[in-house]
Amino acid sequence: MELCSITGLRGKVSVPGDKSISHRCIMFGSISEGITEVHNFLKGADCLATIRCFRTMGIDIEENDDTIIVHGKGLHGLSAPTDILDAGNSGTTARLLSGILAGQTFESKLSGDESLNSRPMKRIMVPLTQMGANISSILRNGCAPLYISPGRLHGIHYDSPVASAQVKSCILLAGLYAEGTTFITEPTLSRNHTELMLKEFGANIRSSHALDSTKVTASISPCRELYGQKITVPGDISSAAYFIAAGLIVPDSEILIENVGINPTRAGILKVCEDMGGDITLLNERIEGGEKIADILVRTSKLHGTTVEGDIIPTLIDEIPVIAVMAAMAEGTTVIKDAEELKVKETDRIETVTDNLKAMGCDVTPAGDGMIINGGRLQGASIHTLLDHRIAMAFSIAALVAEGNTKILDSKCVDVSYPTFYDTFEQLL
């Protein structure tokens, strides 16, 4: 994909359904009684991997033009997989599914592509083992492929060293099959889609904040059954982030992004844009299915540097590549820190972002937990995505304000989360 600088992005866009919520609709619907009907499901490669895994375990899932129908078989209705469960590139699929598999009466093997099989799984293996699960790394390197065999689970209180929705969700899902109550405490609140949605499905789940710190504890107790739901998935704010950034930094732009999920555990980018002087207005705010939703109006703004750190990091971890692009076009210095999680995403995103920004002429310095970016001009370059969808999309935005042409190598990787990404931009030109 080759791109050049432009001006005047104007119009309305809708972004695909939230990836995190789409995954969970399939998972929770599969282990519920009855039918779960899902509208605005994200048909990206990651979420389709989740569908593939549950079909391999005997779940009938219909894919229509605009609706997914999951014929759930209840908490104990999954069948022994007919093949290795292939999570593709999806860490969400692998880690959340491991929690469900830990409570089953059959053996399973869970694997993925080369990238996924290099990402850390000890962070879920340790608490699952403490719960009585039999889970091991087949290559004994703490990564997938994983082998999971039946174990008798019991509730624990796990004090997680990281604020990770994937770790938390894995433990809570295992807790559905455990004896007694399972607790997980995080240093700060990570994405809470699992808690909100499991409650809608009928789970015995609670969340509480510590009075004297930022720590948050979620707990779950076994229930007789979960029950199928009708769900409309809100637009993914991680996908909306690219249009937010484009609207702010491309000259003479005004973009309305409709029906976006603005769950506070996900919407940190809105706060960062505000701190950078961005002109952003939330319209038509409401709550649907426990999730906050709004239309987001964005206008071209003169941005300035800021510091992104601390408790806000878990609420925008996937948006840091595009925040870095905004920082490269802002006046002054932006400091991003406390973001070690970037190292264990689809790529080491600290390294990938800084290498590509340097290729575009940006004054950027990587750090162990983030980066320091001095704003200025960008020049066209060849962008090495390393097959990371968020790198491809973030630097496609950078290309729109860079001098000269920019080539996004392996741009097809956007299919993981946003198959129509480049088509959507055509609507705004």
For each residue, the residues with C-beta under 8 A, 3 or more apart:
1: 396 407 408 411 422
2: 405 406 407 408
3: 396 399 400 405 406 407 408
4: 380 399 404 405 406
5: 399 400 401 402 403 404
6: 9 250 400 429
7: 250 251 252 253
8: 250 251 252 253
9: 6 246 247 250 253 254 255 400 425 428 429
10: 253 254 255 428
11: 255 256 427 428
12: 255 256 257 258 427
13: 243 255 256 257 258 424 427 428
14: 235 257 258 259
15: 235 236 239 240 243 257 260 418 424
16: 19 40 42 43 44 235 236 239 417 418 419 420
17: 21 22 40 41 42 233 234 235 236
18: 21 22 42 193 233 234 235 236 237 238 261
19: 16 22 23 42 44 46 47 92 236 238 239 417
20: 23 24 92 165 191 193 236 266
21: 17 18 24 25 193 197 231 233 234 261 291
22: 17 18 19 25 26 38 41 42 44 47 50 233
23: 19 20 26 27 46 47 50 90 92 93 96
24: 20 21 27 28 96 169 193 194 197
25: 21 22 28 29 36 38 41 68 70 197 231 233
26: 22 23 29 30 38 47 50 51 54 61 68 70
27: 23 24 30 31 50 54 96 97 100 173
28: 24 25 31 32 36 197 198 201 226
29: 25 26 32 35 36 38 70 72 228 229
30: 26 27 54 57 59 61 70 72 73 78
31: 27 28 72 73 74 75 77 78 100 176 226
32: 28 29 36 72 74 75 201 202 225 226 227 228 229
33: 72 73 74 225 226 227 228
34: 72 227 228
35: 29 69 70 71 72 228
36: 25 28 29 32 69 70 72 228 229 230 231
37: 67 68 69 70 228 229 230 231
38: 22 25 26 29 41 67 68 69 70 231 233
39: 66 67 230 231 232 233
40: 16 17 66 232 233 234 235
41: 17 22 25 38 47 67 68 233
42: 16 17 18 19 22 47 233 236 417
43: 16 47 48 63 419
44: 16 19 22 47 48 415 416 417 418 419
45: 48 49 88 89 90 415 416 417
46: 19 23 49 50 88 89 90 92 93 416 417
47: 19 22 23 26 41 42 43 44 50 51 90
48: 43 44 45 51 52 88
49: 45 46 52 53 86 87 88 89 90 93 112
50: 22 23 26 27 46 47 53 54 87 90 92 93 97
51: 26 47 48 54 55 61 63 68
52: 48 49 55 56 86 88
53: 49 50 56 57 81 85 86 87 93 97
54: 26 27 30 50 51 57 59 61 70 78
55: 51 52 58 59 60 61
56: 52 53 81 82 83 85
57: 30 53 54 78 79 80 81 85
58: 55 73 77 78 79
59: 30 54 55 70 71 72 73 78
60: 55 70 71
61: 26 30 51 54 55 68 69 70 71
62: 67 68 69 71
63: 43 51 68
64: 67 68 69
65:
66: 39 40
67: 37 38 39 41 62 64
68: 25 26 37 38 41 51 61 62 63 64
69: 35 36 37 38 61 62 64
70: 25 26 29 30 35 36 37 38 54 59 60 61 228
71: 35 59 60 61 62
72: 29 30 31 32 33 34 35 36 59 77 226 228
73: 30 31 33 58 59 77 78
74: 31 32 33 77 225 226
75: 31 32 176 177 225 226
76: 105
77: 31 58 72 73 74
78: 30 31 54 57 58 59 73 100 104 106
79: 57 58 106
80: 57 106 107 108
81: 53 56 57 84 85 106 108 109
82: 56
83: 56 86
84: 81 109 110 111 145
85: 53 56 57 81 97 101 108 109 110 111
86: 49 52 53 83 111 112
87: 49 50 53 90 91 93 94 97 110 111 112 116 144
88: 45 46 48 49 52 93 112 113 116
89: 45 46 49 112 113 115 116 346 387 416
90: 23 45 46 47 49 50 87 93 94 112 116 416
91: 87 94 95 116 119 166 345
92: 19 20 23 46 50 95 96 166
93: 23 46 49 50 53 87 88 90 96 97 112
94: 87 90 91 97 98 110 112 116 121 144 146
95: 91 92 98 99 121 123 124 166 167 169 170
96: 23 24 27 92 93 99 100 166 169 170 173 194
97: 27 50 53 85 87 93 94 100 101 110
98: 94 95 101 102 110 121 124 128 135 146 148 170
99: 95 96 102 103 124 128 169 170 171 172 173 174
100: 27 31 78 96 97 103 104 173 174 176 177
101: 85 97 98 104 108 110 148
102: 98 99 128 131 133 134 135 148 151 153 174 177
103: 99 100 133 153 173 174 176 177 178
104: 78 100 101 108 148 150 177
105: 76 150
106: 78 79 80 81 150
107: 80 147 148 149 150
108: 80 81 85 101 104 147 148
109: 81 84 85 138 145 146 147 148
110: 84 85 87 94 97 98 101 144 145 146 148
111: 84 85 86 87 116 117 144 145 146
112: 49 86 87 88 89 90 93 94 115 116 117 144
113: 88 89 116 117
114: 117 118
115: 89 112 118 119 346 347 387
116: 87 88 89 90 91 94 111 112 113 119 144
117: 111 112 113 114 143 144 145
118: 114 115 143
119: 91 115 116 143 144 344
120: 123 142 143 344
121: 94 95 98 124 125 137 142 143 144 146
122: 125 126 137 142
123: 95 120 126 162 164 167
124: 95 98 99 121 127 128 135 166 167 170 171
125: 121 122 128 129 135 136 137 142 146
126: 122 123 129 130
127: 124 130 131 156 158 160 167 170 171 184
128: 98 99 102 124 125 131 133 135 170 171 174
129: 125 126 132 133 135
130: 126 127 156 158
131: 102 127 128 153 154 155 156 171 174 175 178 182
132: 129 151 152 153 154 178
133: 102 103 128 129 148 151 153 174
134: 102 148 149 150 151
135: 98 102 124 125 128 129 146 147 148
136: 125 140 146 147
137: 121 122 125 140 141 142 143 144 145 146 147
138: 109 144 145 146 147
139: 143 145
140: 136 137
141: 137
142: 120 121 122 125 137
143: 117 118 119 120 121 137 139
144: 87 94 110 111 112 116 117 119 121 137 138
145: 84 109 110 111 117 137 138 139
146: 94 98 109 110 111 121 125 135 136 137 138
147: 107 108 109 135 136 137 138
148: 98 101 102 104 107 108 109 110 133 134 135
149: 107 134
150: 104 105 106 107 134
151: 102 132 133 134
152: 132 179
153: 102 103 131 132 133 174 175 177 178 179
154: 131 132 178 179 180
155: 131 175 178 179 180 181 182 183 221
156: 127 130 131 182 183
157: 182 183 184 185
158: 127 130 171 182 183 184 185
159: 185
160: 127 163 164 167 168 184 185 186 187
161: 187
162: 123 167 186 187 341
163: 160 186 187 188 189 190 314
164: 123 160 167 168 186 190 314 341
165: 20 168 169 190 191 192 193 194 265 314
166: 91 92 95 96 124 169 170
167: 95 123 124 127 160 162 164 170 171 184
168: 160 164 165 171 172 184 186 190 194 218
169: 24 95 96 99 165 166 172 173 194
170: 95 96 98 99 124 127 128 166 167 173 174
171: 99 124 127 128 131 158 167 168 174 175 182 184
172: 99 168 169 175 176 182 184 194 195 198 205 218 220
173: 27 96 99 100 103 169 170 176 194
174: 99 100 102 103 128 131 133 153 170 171 177 178 182
175: 131 153 155 171 172 178 181 182 219 220 221 222
176: 31 75 100 103 172 173 203 220 222 223 226
177: 75 100 102 103 104 153 174 222
178: 103 131 132 153 154 155 174 175 182 222
179: 152 153 154 155 222
180: 154 155 221
181: 155 175 219 220 221
182: 131 155 156 157 158 171 172 174 175 178 219 220 221
183: 155 156 157 158 217 218 219
184: 127 157 158 160 167 168 171 172 217 218 219
185: 157 158 159 160 215 216 217
186: 160 162 163 164 168 189 190 215 216 217 218
187: 160 161 162 163 214 215
188: 163 214 215 216 311 314
189: 163 186 192 209 214 216 265 314
190: 163 164 165 168 186 265 314
191: 20 165 194 263 265 266 314 315
192: 165 189 195 196 207 218 263 265
193: 18 20 21 24 165 196 197 263 265 291
194: 24 96 165 168 169 172 173 191 197 198
195: 172 192 198 199 205 207 218
196: 192 193 199 200 263 289 290 291
197: 21 24 25 28 193 194 200 201 231 289 290
198: 28 172 194 195 201 203 205 220 226
199: 195 196 202 203 205 290
200: 196 197 229 231 289 290
201: 28 32 197 198 226 227 228 229
202: 32 199 223 225 226 227
203: 176 198 199 220 223 226
204: 220 221 222 223
205: 172 195 198 199 218 219 220
206: 218 219 220
207: 192 195 216 217 218 219
208: 216 217 219
209: 189 215 216
210: 213 214 215 216 217
211:
212:
213: 210
214: 187 188 189 210 311
215: 185 186 187 188 209 210
216: 185 186 188 189 207 208 209 210
217: 183 184 185 186 207 208 210
218: 168 172 183 184 186 192 195 205 206 207
219: 175 181 182 183 184 205 206 207 208
220: 172 175 176 181 182 198 203 204 205 206
221: 155 175 180 181 182 204
222: 175 176 177 178 179 204
223: 176 202 203 204 226
224:
225: 32 33 74 75 202
226: 28 31 32 33 72 74 75 176 198 201 202 203 223
227: 32 33 34 201 202
228: 29 32 33 34 35 36 37 70 72 201
229: 29 32 36 37 200 201 289
230: 36 37 39
231: 21 25 36 37 38 39 197 200 289
232: 39 40 288 289
233: 17 18 21 22 25 38 39 40 41 42
234: 17 18 21 40 259 260 261 288 291 293
235: 14 15 16 17 18 40 239 240 257 258 259 260 261 293
236: 15 16 17 18 19 20 42 239 240 260 261 417
237: 18 240 241 260 261 262 263 266 267 269 319
238: 18 19 241 266 318 319 390 417
239: 15 16 19 235 236 242 417 418 421
240: 15 235 236 237 243 244 257 260 296
241: 237 238 244 245 269 318 319 322
242: 239 245 246 322 393 394 396 397 421
243: 13 15 240 246 247 255 257 298 424 428
244: 240 241 247 248 255 257 269 270 273 278 280 296 298
245: 241 242 248 249 322 323 325 326 394 397
246: 9 242 243 249 250 253 255 397 400 425 428
247: 9 243 244 250 253 254 255 298 299 300
248: 244 245 253 273 276 278 279 280 298 299 300 301 303 326
249: 245 246 300 303 325 326 329 397 400 401
250: 6 7 8 9 246 247 253 300 400 401
251: 7 8 300
252: 7 8 300
253: 7 8 9 10 246 247 248 250 298 299 300 428
254: 9 10 247 297 298 299 300
255: 9 10 11 12 13 243 244 246 247 297 298 428
256: 11 12 13 283 295 296 297 298
257: 12 13 14 15 235 240 243 244 260 295 296 297 298
258: 12 13 14 235 295
259: 14 234 235 293 295
260: 15 234 235 236 237 240 257 293 294 295 296
261: 18 21 234 235 236 237 266 291 292 293
262: 237 266 267 270 282 285 292 293 294 296
263: 191 192 193 196 237 266 267 291 292
264: 267 292 315
265: 165 189 190 191 192 193 314 315
266: 20 191 237 238 261 262 263 315 316
267: 237 262 263 264 270 271 315
268: 271 272 312 313 314 315 316 319
269: 237 241 244 272 273 316 319 322 323
270: 244 262 267 273 274 280 282 296
271: 267 268 274 275 312 315
272: 268 269 275 276 306 308 312 316 323
273: 244 248 269 270 276 278 280 326
274: 270 271 277 278 280
275: 271 272 306
276: 248 272 273 301 303 304 305 306 326 327 330 334
277: 274 301 302 303 304
278: 244 248 273 274 298 301 303
279: 248 298 299 300 301
280: 244 248 270 273 274 296 297 298
281: 296 297
282: 262 270 285 294 295 296 297
283: 256 294 295 296 297
284: 294 295
285: 262 282 292 293 294
286: 292 293 294
287: 290 291 292 293
288: 232 234 291 293
289: 196 197 200 229 231 232
290: 196 197 199 200 287
291: 21 193 196 234 261 263 287 288
292: 261 262 263 264 285 286 287
293: 234 235 259 260 261 262 285 286 287 288
294: 260 262 282 283 284 285 286
295: 256 257 258 259 260 282 283 284
296: 240 244 256 257 260 262 270 280 281 282 283
297: 254 255 256 257 280 281 282 283
298: 243 244 247 248 253 254 255 256 257 278 279 280
299: 247 248 253 254 279
300: 247 248 249 250 251 252 253 254 279
301: 248 276 277 278 279
302: 277 331
303: 248 249 276 277 278 326 327 329 330 331 375
304: 276 277 330 331 332
305: 276 327 330 331 332 333 334 335 373 375
306: 272 275 276 327 334 335
307: 334 335 336 337
308: 272 312 313 316 320 323 334 335 336 337 339 370
309: 312 313 335 336 337 338 370
310: 313 338
311: 188 214 314 315
312: 268 271 272 308 309 315 316
313: 268 308 309 310 316 317 338 339 341
314: 163 164 165 188 189 190 191 265 268 311 317 341
315: 191 264 265 266 267 268 271 311 312
316: 266 268 269 272 308 312 313 319 320 323
317: 313 314 320 339 341 342 345
318: 238 241 345 390
319: 237 238 241 268 269 316 322 323
320: 308 316 317 323 324 336 339 342 349 353
321: 324 325 349 352 353 390 391 393 394 395
322: 241 242 245 269 319 325 326 390 393 394 397
323: 245 269 272 308 316 319 320 326 327 334 336
324: 320 321 327 328 334 336 353 357 364 371 373 394
325: 245 249 321 322 328 329 357 394 395 397 398
326: 245 248 249 273 276 303 322 323 329 330
327: 276 303 305 306 323 324 330 334 336 373 375
328: 324 325 357 360 362 364 373 375 376 378 398
329: 249 303 325 326 375 378 401
330: 276 303 304 305 326 327 334 375
331: 302 303 304 305 375
332: 304 305 374 375
333: 305 372 373 374 375
334: 276 305 306 307 308 323 324 327 330 372 373 375
335: 305 306 307 308 309 370 371 372 373
336: 307 308 309 320 323 324 327 339 370 371 372 373
337: 307 308 309 367 369 370
338: 309 310 313 369 370
339: 308 313 317 320 336 342 350 369 370
340: 343 368 369
341: 162 164 313 314 317 344 345
342: 317 320 339 345 348 349 350 353 370
343: 340 348 349 350 351
344: 119 120 341 348
345: 91 317 318 341 342 348 349 388 390
346: 89 115 349 386 387 388 389 390 416
347: 115 351 352 386 387 388 391
348: 342 343 344 345 351 352
349: 320 321 342 343 345 346 352 353 388 390 391
350: 339 342 343 353 354 366 367 369 370 371
351: 343 347 348 354 355 366
352: 321 347 348 349 355 356 384 385 386 388 391
353: 320 321 324 342 349 350 356 357 364 371 391 394
354: 350 351 357 358 364 365 366 371
355: 351 352 358 359 384
356: 352 353 359 360 381 383 384 391 395 398
357: 324 325 328 353 354 360 362 364 373 378 398
358: 354 355 361 362 364
359: 355 356 381 382 383 384
360: 328 356 357 378 379 380 381 383 395 398 402 406
361: 358 376 377 378 379 381
362: 328 357 358 373 374 376 378
363: 373 374 376
364: 324 328 353 354 357 358 371 372 373 374
365: 354 371 372
366: 350 351 354 371
367: 337 350 370 371 372
368: 340
369: 337 338 339 340 350
370: 308 309 335 336 337 338 339 342 350 367
371: 324 335 336 350 353 354 364 365 366 367
372: 333 334 335 336 364 365 367
373: 305 324 327 328 333 334 335 336 357 362 363 364
374: 332 333 362 363 364
375: 303 305 327 328 329 330 331 332 333 334
376: 328 361 362 363
377: 361 403
378: 328 329 357 360 361 362 398 401 402 403
379: 360 361 402 403 404
380: 4 360 399 402 403 404 405 406 407
381: 356 359 360 361 402 406 407
382: 359 406 407 409
383: 356 359 360 391 392 395 398 399 406 407 408 409
384: 352 355 356 359 409
385: 352 388 389 391 392 395 408 409 410 411 413
386: 346 347 352 391 410
387: 89 115 346 347 410 413
388: 345 346 347 349 352 385 391 392 413
389: 346 385 392 393 413 414 415 416 417 418
390: 238 318 321 322 345 346 349 393 394 417
391: 321 347 349 352 353 356 383 385 386 388 394 395
392: 383 385 388 389 395 396 408 410 411 413 414
393: 242 321 322 389 390 396 397 414 418 421
394: 242 245 321 322 324 325 353 390 391 397 398
395: 321 325 356 360 383 385 391 392 398 399 406 408
396: 1 3 242 392 393 399 400 408 411 421 422 425
397: 242 245 246 249 322 325 393 394 400 401
398: 325 328 356 357 360 378 383 394 395 401 402 406
399: 3 4 5 380 383 395 396 402 405 406 408
400: 3 5 6 9 246 249 250 396 397
401: 5 249 250 329 378 397 398
402: 5 360 378 379 380 381 398 399 406
403: 5 377 378 379 380
404: 4 5 379 380
405: 2 3 4 380 399
406: 2 3 4 360 380 381 382 383 395 398 399 402
407: 1 2 3 380 381 382 383
408: 1 2 3 383 385 392 395 396 399 411
409: 382 383 384 385
410: 385 386 387 392 413
411: 1 385 392 396 408 414 422
412: 415
413: 385 387 388 389 392 410 416
414: 389 392 393 411 417 418 419 421 422
415: 44 45 389 412 418 419
416: 44 45 46 89 90 346 389 413
417: 16 19 42 44 45 46 236 238 239 389 390 414
418: 15 16 44 239 389 393 414 415 421 424
419: 16 43 44 414 415
420: 16 423 424
421: 239 242 393 396 414 418 424 425
422: 1 396 411 414 425 426
423: 420 426 427
424: 13 15 243 418 420 421 427 428
425: 9 246 396 421 422 428 429
426: 422 423 429
427: 11 12 13 423 424
428: 9 10 11 13 243 246 253 255 424 425
429: 6 9 425 426
